[in-house]
Amino acid sequence: MKPSAPVQLVALDVTRPIWDHFFMVHPLVIIGTREEDGTHNFSPKHMVLPLGWHNHFGLIGSPRHRTFHNIVREEAFTVSYPRPTQVIATSLAASPRLEDGSKPILQALPTIPASTIDGVFLEDAYWYLECRLDRIVDVMTEEKLIIGKIVAALVNSDVHRSVNKDDNDLVHNFPLLTYLAPGRFATVSESQAFPFPVDFQR
């Protein structure tokens, strides 16, 4: 058997951001917030994650963006997990604002109201979270970790896991939208059970 070629490793300059040198899989969500004038704003985010097993949700935000200030002021936000067919709508939510600060494209995106907070979701997404602001943590020079307590959650019945549905069929029939940072997206439609060791516990 021919020996494989040695792996060539590239050293990255860690005095600068390293994340554009390779692709990384992230969720892609739309964060909904309420503006000071009472209108609602959408902003796509990929630096998001569940925080532990007890219904806390985290996202990275910057004081340079209105989403951050909306969350600080209103102490609440929504999270929509869009379908792959909604990638254009997700992209449009990132459209720049006009000189007067408005973002008219948001009026073209169909929404549904949240149930416990003053907020809206992107209509027909896979699942939704309603979050109350728990705390903001300084983690870097500029960016902040925004932690929300999930106070309500809804999942589309199509993608709701149950004993009557096969997990592989769910992923195959209802693919997941992912963001491949930097600048690409993908759909996940094939999956396999992870080979956990015997008696593994989380």
Backbone torsions as a table, in degrees:
resi	resn	phi	psi	omega
1	MET	NA	129.9	-178.0
2	LYS	-71.2	131.1	178.6
3	PRO	-66.3	143.4	179.4
4	SER	-72.7	152.4	179.7
5	ALA	-66.5	143.4	178.5
6	PRO	-61.7	143.0	179.4
7	VAL	-71.5	132.4	177.2
8	GLN	-96.9	117.1	-179.9
9	LEU	-99.4	140.2	-179.5
10	VAL	-107.6	120.6	177.9
11	ALA	-77.4	130.8	-179.5
12	LEU	-102.4	149.5	179.4
13	ASP	-80.6	103.5	-176.4
14	VAL	-81.5	3.8	171.5
15	THR	-81.5	-6.4	177.4
16	ARG	-128.2	160.4	177.2
17	PRO	-57.7	133.8	-175.6
18	ILE	-97.1	-7.5	-162.6
19	TRP	-73.1	-14.2	179.0
20	ASP	-86.4	1.5	-176.2
21	HIS	-92.4	-4.1	179.7
22	PHE	-160.1	164.5	178.9
23	PHE	-93.4	144.2	179.3
24	MET	-138.3	138.7	-177.8
25	VAL	-84.6	130.9	177.5
26	HIS	-133.4	157.1	164.0
27	PRO	-66.0	161.5	172.2
28	LEU	-128.6	117.4	-176.0
29	VAL	-128.3	166.7	172.0
30	ILE	-115.3	120.3	177.2
31	ILE	-91.2	126.5	178.2
32	GLY	-104.9	133.1	178.1
33	THR	-137.0	163.2	178.5
34	ARG	-100.6	129.2	178.2
35	GLU	-76.9	165.8	-179.4
36	GLU	-62.6	-30.0	-179.4
37	ASP	-85.9	3.8	177.0
38	GLY	96.6	-13.2	176.3
39	THR	-75.1	169.6	-177.1
40	HIS	-112.5	146.7	-176.8
41	ASN	-122.1	143.8	172.9
42	PHE	-116.6	143.4	176.4
43	SER	-145.7	121.1	177.3
44	PRO	-71.9	140.5	-179.6
45	LYS	-138.8	147.1	174.2
46	HIS	-122.6	-15.5	177.3
47	MET	-88.0	72.7	-175.5
48	VAL	-136.6	156.8	178.3
49	LEU	-170.4	153.4	168.0
50	PRO	-67.6	144.8	178.8
51	LEU	-111.4	95.0	-177.3
52	GLY	78.5	-168.1	-175.4
53	TRP	-101.6	6.9	-170.0
54	HIS	-117.5	44.7	168.3
55	ASN	62.5	46.5	168.0
56	HIS	-118.3	145.1	-175.6
57	PHE	-127.9	134.9	-178.7
58	GLY	-121.4	146.0	173.2
59	LEU	-144.0	152.0	176.8
60	ILE	-90.4	128.9	179.4
61	GLY	-132.0	162.9	-179.7
62	SER	-128.2	137.9	175.3
63	PRO	-61.3	-9.6	175.9
64	ARG	-75.6	-13.3	-173.6
65	HIS	-111.8	148.6	-178.9
66	ARG	-65.8	-32.9	-180.0
67	THR	-55.5	-43.7	179.7
68	PHE	-59.7	-49.6	-177.1
69	HIS	-67.7	-34.0	176.4
70	ASN	-63.2	-42.7	179.6
71	ILE	-66.0	-42.0	179.1
72	VAL	-61.5	-43.4	-176.4
73	ARG	-72.4	-47.9	-173.8
74	GLU	-87.7	-17.5	-179.5
75	GLU	57.4	37.2	179.9
76	ALA	-163.7	155.4	174.6
77	PHE	-161.4	161.3	176.8
78	THR	-113.4	159.0	177.5
79	VAL	-132.1	123.4	174.6
80	SER	-113.6	132.5	175.8
81	TYR	-101.7	99.8	-173.6
82	PRO	-73.1	158.0	173.6
83	ARG	-78.4	162.4	174.3
84	PRO	-57.8	-30.7	179.2
85	THR	-71.0	-8.8	-178.7
86	GLN	-105.9	19.4	-177.4
87	VAL	-65.1	-33.9	178.6
88	ILE	-67.5	-43.7	177.3
89	ALA	-61.0	-39.2	178.5
90	THR	-63.8	-41.6	178.0
91	SER	-64.6	-42.0	-178.8
92	LEU	-62.7	-29.4	179.0
93	ALA	-64.7	-18.0	178.3
94	ALA	-92.4	6.4	-178.6
95	SER	-59.0	143.9	178.9
96	PRO	-67.1	156.1	178.5
97	ARG	-81.4	156.0	174.4
98	LEU	-75.4	174.6	-177.5
99	GLU	-59.9	-29.9	-179.8
100	ASP	-83.6	3.6	177.6
101	GLY	89.5	-3.2	-178.4
102	SER	-84.0	161.0	177.1
103	LYS	-133.6	80.3	-172.3
104	PRO	-59.3	-26.5	-176.8
105	ILE	-60.5	-26.8	-179.0
106	LEU	-63.4	-27.6	179.7
107	GLN	-68.8	-18.3	-179.8
108	ALA	-87.1	-10.8	-178.7
109	LEU	-87.6	125.4	-179.7
110	PRO	-68.9	138.5	-176.8
111	THR	-131.1	162.4	169.4
112	ILE	-130.4	150.1	-176.2
113	PRO	-77.3	149.2	169.9
114	ALA	-72.6	164.3	-173.9
115	SER	-100.2	-28.8	-174.2
116	THR	-120.1	-13.7	177.6
117	ILE	-125.7	165.7	177.6
118	ASP	-81.7	90.2	-177.0
119	GLY	-163.0	173.6	178.7
120	VAL	-135.2	161.2	175.9
121	PHE	-117.7	161.9	168.1
122	LEU	-72.6	123.5	-177.3
123	GLU	-61.9	141.6	172.6
124	ASP	71.7	18.8	172.5
125	ALA	-72.9	173.4	-177.1
126	TYR	-74.9	-48.5	177.0
127	TRP	-150.7	162.5	-170.5
128	TYR	-135.8	145.8	175.0
129	LEU	-127.1	139.7	171.3
130	GLU	-112.4	125.0	-172.5
131	CYS	-124.0	138.2	167.3
132	ARG	-98.8	138.7	180.0
133	LEU	-62.2	125.2	177.2
134	ASP	-96.2	-51.3	178.7
135	ARG	-167.1	164.2	174.2
136	ILE	-123.1	129.0	-174.9
137	VAL	-114.3	129.4	172.8
138	ASP	-74.1	115.2	-178.8
139	VAL	-117.0	-20.0	-178.9
140	MET	-144.2	-176.2	-178.6
141	THR	-59.8	-44.2	-176.9
142	GLU	-117.9	-48.2	-174.3
143	GLU	-69.5	151.5	-179.9
144	LYS	-125.1	149.4	171.8
145	LEU	-92.5	114.6	178.5
146	ILE	-94.5	122.0	-179.0
147	ILE	-111.2	124.3	178.3
148	GLY	-114.4	144.0	171.9
149	LYS	-90.6	122.7	-179.4
150	ILE	-73.0	118.1	-178.2
151	VAL	-106.9	-10.8	174.6
152	ALA	-159.5	146.2	179.7
153	ALA	-145.3	138.1	178.8
154	LEU	-131.1	141.4	177.3
155	VAL	-130.1	135.7	176.5
156	ASN	-60.1	134.8	-176.7
157	SER	-60.1	-25.2	179.0
158	ASP	-60.9	-36.5	-173.5
159	VAL	-109.5	8.2	-179.9
160	HIS	-73.3	120.3	178.8
161	ARG	-69.8	140.1	176.6
162	SER	-155.5	167.5	-179.5
163	VAL	-66.5	-17.7	-178.6
164	ASN	-90.7	0.7	-178.9
165	LYS	-123.8	139.7	176.8
166	ASP	-82.0	129.9	-177.8
167	ASP	-58.6	-41.6	-179.0
168	ASN	-63.1	-40.7	178.6
169	ASP	-64.8	-38.0	179.6
170	LEU	-59.9	-48.6	-178.9
171	VAL	-66.4	-38.4	-179.2
172	HIS	-67.9	-44.0	-175.4
173	ASN	-79.6	-25.8	-179.2
174	PHE	-132.0	77.3	-174.9
175	PRO	-59.3	152.7	-178.9
176	LEU	-97.2	141.9	176.6
177	LEU	-88.3	129.2	177.5
178	THR	-128.0	155.4	175.4
179	TYR	-106.8	126.5	176.8
180	LEU	-101.6	92.3	-179.3
181	ALA	-71.4	134.6	6.1
182	PRO	-99.8	128.7	162.5
183	GLY	83.4	14.7	178.2
184	ARG	-132.7	163.5	174.2
185	PHE	-133.3	163.8	179.4
186	ALA	-150.2	162.6	173.5
187	THR	-114.6	139.3	178.7
188	VAL	-104.5	113.1	-178.8
189	SER	-124.6	-4.3	177.8
190	GLU	-124.4	138.8	-179.8
191	SER	-150.2	162.1	175.8
192	GLN	-136.6	152.3	176.6
193	ALA	-65.3	136.0	179.9
194	PHE	-74.0	136.6	-176.8
195	PRO	-81.3	71.5	178.1
196	PHE	-63.2	145.6	173.6
197	PRO	-62.3	157.7	178.0
198	VAL	-60.0	136.5	178.2
199	ASP	67.3	19.1	177.2
200	PHE	-64.7	138.5	175.7
201	GLN	-132.8	140.5	179.9
202	ARG	-78.2	NA	NA
